[in-house]
């Protein structure tokens, strides 16, 4: 049997180059799981994050296993149990993001 390339979350275990996440508008559910597996994460201030699975009665176990190594436990509990969205400022404070920045369109307007 030939070796098949790794895909998805397991690919980050053998990656030879850094992975950088840059969500552009909404980063929910499994998107947060992918974000957790990157080496750096940068998001614009307007990006919204969340674990909405709980509102459907589904506990986001796979994402929680990744989040518990990054964000403070009480915040992870709040996100998982309420399913309420949170902004980039909260994500940055929790360590989910490396940095946040203004949206690209506002940067273009400010430079002329």
GROMACS elastic network, one bead per residue, 0.5 to 0.9 nm:
[ bonds ]
;  ai    aj funct       b0    kb
    1     4     6  0.88622   500
    5    11     6  0.81640   500
    6     9     6  0.85633   500
    6    10     6  0.63185   500
    6    12     6  0.87225   500
    6    14     6  0.83335   500
    7    10     6  0.62348   500
    7    11     6  0.50274   500
    7    12     6  0.84784   500
    8    11     6  0.55944   500
    8    12     6  0.76913   500
    8    34     6  0.81904   500
    9    12     6  0.58763   500
    9    13     6  0.78372   500
    9    33     6  0.82935   500
    9    34     6  0.67971   500
    9    37     6  0.68154   500
   10    13     6  0.55564   500
   10    14     6  0.76423   500
   11    14     6  0.57511   500
   11    15     6  0.61230   500
   12    15     6  0.50537   500
   12    16     6  0.86196   500
   12    18     6  0.88298   500
   12    19     6  0.79152   500
   12    37     6  0.66436   500
   12    38     6  0.74479   500
   13    37     6  0.89642   500
   15    18     6  0.73132   500
   15    19     6  0.82731   500
   18    38     6  0.74576   500
   18    39     6  0.58636   500
   18    40     6  0.79365   500
   19    37     6  0.81769   500
   19    39     6  0.53085   500
   19    40     6  0.66972   500
   19    41     6  0.86266   500
   20    35     6  0.84244   500
   20    38     6  0.57035   500
   20    39     6  0.59169   500
   20    41     6  0.56301   500
   20    42     6  0.75477   500
   21    34     6  0.82297   500
   21    35     6  0.59950   500
   21    38     6  0.62931   500
   21    39     6  0.80360   500
   21    40     6  0.62898   500
   21    42     6  0.61903   500
   21    43     6  0.79880   500
   21    97     6  0.89890   500
   22    35     6  0.84792   500
   22    40     6  0.87022   500
   22    41     6  0.59396   500
   22    43     6  0.53575   500
   22    44     6  0.81935   500
   23    26     6  0.68124   500
   23    27     6  0.62810   500
   23    31     6  0.85984   500
   23    35     6  0.83987   500
   23    41     6  0.81765   500
   23    42     6  0.73384   500
   23    43     6  0.56772   500
   23    44     6  0.78352   500
   23    47     6  0.71313   500
   24    27     6  0.79739   500
   24    43     6  0.67693   500
   24    44     6  0.69626   500
   24    46     6  0.85229   500
   24    47     6  0.63507   500
   24   103     6  0.87972   500
   25    43     6  0.85382   500
   25    44     6  0.80128   500
   25    46     6  0.68775   500
   25    48     6  0.63927   500
   25    49     6  0.87766   500
   26    31     6  0.86820   500
   26    46     6  0.87793   500
   26    47     6  0.55013   500
   26    49     6  0.60060   500
   26    50     6  0.83915   500
   27    30     6  0.82042   500
   27    31     6  0.52849   500
   27    32     6  0.60254   500
   27    35     6  0.84645   500
   27    47     6  0.72431   500
   27    48     6  0.61280   500
   27    50     6  0.67362   500
   27    51     6  0.89457   500
   28    31     6  0.52571   500
   28    32     6  0.58190   500
   28    33     6  0.87604   500
   28    48     6  0.78117   500
   28    49     6  0.53329   500
   28    51     6  0.56997   500
   28    52     6  0.70692   500
   28    85     6  0.83366   500
   29    32     6  0.56376   500
   29    33     6  0.70056   500
   29    49     6  0.82996   500
   29    50     6  0.63884   500
   29    52     6  0.65113   500
   29    53     6  0.68501   500
   29    60     6  0.73968   500
   29    63     6  0.72530   500
   30    34     6  0.63557   500
   30    35     6  0.85568   500
   30    51     6  0.83664   500
   30    60     6  0.85664   500
   30    62     6  0.82820   500
   30    63     6  0.65490   500
   31    34     6  0.51016   500
   31    35     6  0.61530   500
   31    36     6  0.86675   500
   31    49     6  0.88006   500
   31    63     6  0.88694   500
   32    36     6  0.61702   500
   32    37     6  0.88314   500
   32    49     6  0.74758   500
   32    50     6  0.76999   500
   32    51     6  0.80236   500
   32    63     6  0.69087   500
   32    66     6  0.89529   500
   32    67     6  0.82621   500
   32    96     6  0.86784   500
   33    36     6  0.51488   500
   33    37     6  0.66911   500
   33    62     6  0.74897   500
   33    64     6  0.80704   500
   33    65     6  0.88573   500
   33    66     6  0.64895   500
   33    67     6  0.74585   500
   34    37     6  0.53014   500
   34    38     6  0.68941   500
   34    63     6  0.85331   500
   35    38     6  0.55640   500
   35    39     6  0.87183   500
   35    40     6  0.83692   500
   35    41     6  0.67080   500
   35    96     6  0.78290   500
   35    97     6  0.84882   500
   36    39     6  0.81856   500
   36    40     6  0.88660   500
   36    41     6  0.83455   500
   36    63     6  0.83357   500
   36    66     6  0.62127   500
   36    67     6  0.66442   500
   36    69     6  0.89253   500
   36    70     6  0.75429   500
   36    96     6  0.70603   500
   36    97     6  0.89569   500
   37    40     6  0.88812   500
   37    66     6  0.76642   500
   38    41     6  0.67949   500
   39    98     6  0.89760   500
   40    97     6  0.72045   500
   40    98     6  0.57784   500
   40    99     6  0.85877   500
   41    96     6  0.73655   500
   41    98     6  0.51388   500
   41    99     6  0.69222   500
   41   100     6  0.85464   500
   42    97     6  0.58656   500
   42    98     6  0.58225   500
   42    99     6  0.51747   500
   42   100     6  0.55431   500
   42   101     6  0.76566   500
   43    46     6  0.81028   500
   43    47     6  0.64751   500
   43    88     6  0.68313   500
   43    92     6  0.89783   500
   43    97     6  0.71807   500
   43    98     6  0.85347   500
   43    99     6  0.68675   500
   43   101     6  0.64496   500
   43   102     6  0.85641   500
   43   103     6  0.84517   500
   44    47     6  0.57468   500
   44    88     6  0.71139   500
   44    99     6  0.87044   500
   44   100     6  0.53388   500
   44   102     6  0.52946   500
   44   104     6  0.76867   500
   45    48     6  0.85382   500
   45    87     6  0.73797   500
   45    88     6  0.53591   500
   45    89     6  0.68729   500
   45   100     6  0.58961   500
   45   101     6  0.56843   500
   45   102     6  0.54892   500
   45   103     6  0.64171   500
   46    87     6  0.69623   500
   46    88     6  0.67218   500
   46   102     6  0.77983   500
   46   103     6  0.68801   500
   47    86     6  0.87766   500
   47    87     6  0.61655   500
   47    88     6  0.57571   500
   47   103     6  0.88842   500
   48    85     6  0.64399   500
   48    86     6  0.57907   500
   48    88     6  0.64100   500
   49    84     6  0.88262   500
   49    85     6  0.54944   500
   49    86     6  0.52498   500
   49    87     6  0.59984   500
   49    88     6  0.72517   500
   49    91     6  0.75822   500
   50    53     6  0.89180   500
   50    79     6  0.67820   500
   50    80     6  0.84278   500
   50    83     6  0.64453   500
   50    84     6  0.62785   500
   50    86     6  0.60385   500
   50    87     6  0.85651   500
   51    54     6  0.69202   500
   51    55     6  0.86220   500
   51    60     6  0.71805   500
   51    63     6  0.86752   500
   51    79     6  0.62124   500
   51    80     6  0.59687   500
   51    81     6  0.87122   500
   51    82     6  0.83175   500
   51    83     6  0.50454   500
   51    84     6  0.71148   500
   51    85     6  0.70996   500
   52    55     6  0.55881   500
   52    56     6  0.73944   500
   52    58     6  0.87589   500
   52    60     6  0.86728   500
   52    79     6  0.85471   500
   52    80     6  0.79173   500
   52    82     6  0.80623   500
   52    84     6  0.67362   500
   52    85     6  0.75329   500
   53    56     6  0.53544   500
   53    57     6  0.65931   500
   53    58     6  0.51365   500
   53    59     6  0.63954   500
   53    60     6  0.62390   500
   53    80     6  0.80386   500
   53    83     6  0.66521   500
   54    59     6  0.55057   500
   54    60     6  0.71238   500
   54    79     6  0.89863   500
   54    80     6  0.64256   500
   54    81     6  0.62589   500
   54    82     6  0.67559   500
   54    83     6  0.53890   500
   55    58     6  0.73273   500
   55    81     6  0.84813   500
   55    82     6  0.72960   500
   55    83     6  0.58175   500
   55    84     6  0.85865   500
   56    59     6  0.87204   500
   58    61     6  0.86541   500
   59    62     6  0.88414   500
   59    64     6  0.87147   500
   59    80     6  0.70963   500
   59    81     6  0.80557   500
   60    63     6  0.56683   500
   60    64     6  0.60908   500
   60    65     6  0.88324   500
   60    80     6  0.68980   500
   61    65     6  0.62429   500
   61    66     6  0.89358   500
   62    65     6  0.53947   500
   62    66     6  0.69680   500
   62    67     6  0.89798   500
   63    66     6  0.53030   500
   63    67     6  0.61200   500
   63    68     6  0.86670   500
   64    68     6  0.59223   500
   64    69     6  0.88987   500
   64    76     6  0.73911   500
   64    77     6  0.88609   500
   64    80     6  0.77316   500
   65    68     6  0.57069   500
   65    69     6  0.75414   500
   66    69     6  0.59472   500
   66    70     6  0.72661   500
   67    70     6  0.52124   500
   67    71     6  0.58779   500
   67    72     6  0.86182   500
   67    73     6  0.86710   500
   67    76     6  0.68793   500
   67    96     6  0.81499   500
   68    71     6  0.59397   500
   68    72     6  0.71545   500
   68    73     6  0.63378   500
   68    76     6  0.68703   500
   69    72     6  0.82444   500
   69    73     6  0.88260   500
   70    73     6  0.89287   500
   70    94     6  0.76452   500
   70    95     6  0.61660   500
   70    96     6  0.64452   500
   71    74     6  0.85314   500
   71    75     6  0.68746   500
   71    76     6  0.64215   500
   71    91     6  0.85968   500
   71    93     6  0.88094   500
   71    94     6  0.50588   500
   71    95     6  0.57221   500
   71    96     6  0.64354   500
   72    75     6  0.55103   500
   72    76     6  0.63428   500
   72    77     6  0.87873   500
   72    94     6  0.64741   500
   72    95     6  0.83599   500
   73    76     6  0.50677   500
   73    77     6  0.61208   500
   73    78     6  0.86140   500
   74    77     6  0.50334   500
   74    78     6  0.61753   500
   74    79     6  0.86640   500
   75    79     6  0.61234   500
   75    80     6  0.85032   500
   75    94     6  0.76365   500
   76    79     6  0.51622   500
   76    80     6  0.60670   500
   76    81     6  0.84495   500
   77    80     6  0.51745   500
   77    81     6  0.58537   500
   77    82     6  0.82691   500
   78    81     6  0.53155   500
   78    82     6  0.58300   500
   78    83     6  0.78135   500
   78    84     6  0.83391   500
   79    82     6  0.56559   500
   79    83     6  0.55007   500
   79    84     6  0.63598   500
   79    85     6  0.76439   500
   79    86     6  0.82740   500
   80    83     6  0.56343   500
   80    84     6  0.83767   500
   81    84     6  0.85099   500
   82    85     6  0.88093   500
   86    89     6  0.82172   500
   86    90     6  0.63813   500
   86    91     6  0.72555   500
   87    90     6  0.55464   500
   87    91     6  0.63759   500
   87    92     6  0.87397   500
   88    92     6  0.59005   500
   88    93     6  0.84442   500
   88    96     6  0.89069   500
   88    97     6  0.77713   500
   88    99     6  0.89442   500
   88   100     6  0.67573   500
   89    92     6  0.51509   500
   89    93     6  0.62191   500
   89    94     6  0.86539   500
   89    97     6  0.89817   500
   89   100     6  0.75145   500
   90    93     6  0.50675   500
   90    94     6  0.61432   500
   90    95     6  0.87115   500
   90    96     6  0.86452   500
   91    94     6  0.51349   500
   91    95     6  0.63431   500
   91    96     6  0.51003   500
   91    97     6  0.59194   500
   92    95     6  0.52273   500
   92    96     6  0.56866   500
   92    98     6  0.66715   500
   92    99     6  0.63682   500
   92   100     6  0.69466   500
   93    96     6  0.75833   500
   93    97     6  0.79347   500
   94    97     6  0.77478   500
   95    98     6  0.68571   500
   97   100     6  0.70719   500
  101   104     6  0.83882   500
  102   105     6  0.83269   500
  102   106     6  0.66552   500
  102   107     6  0.66854   500
  103   106     6  0.56239   500
  103   107     6  0.66311   500
  104   107     6  0.50796   500
  104   108     6  0.63335   500
  104   109     6  0.88437   500
  105   108     6  0.51341   500
  105   109     6  0.63859   500
  105   110     6  0.87868   500
  106   109     6  0.51245   500
  106   110     6  0.62227   500
  106   111     6  0.88131   500
  107   110     6  0.52260   500
  107   111     6  0.64491   500
  107   112     6  0.89739   500
  108   111     6  0.54338   500
  108   112     6  0.66589   500
  109   112     6  0.54684   500
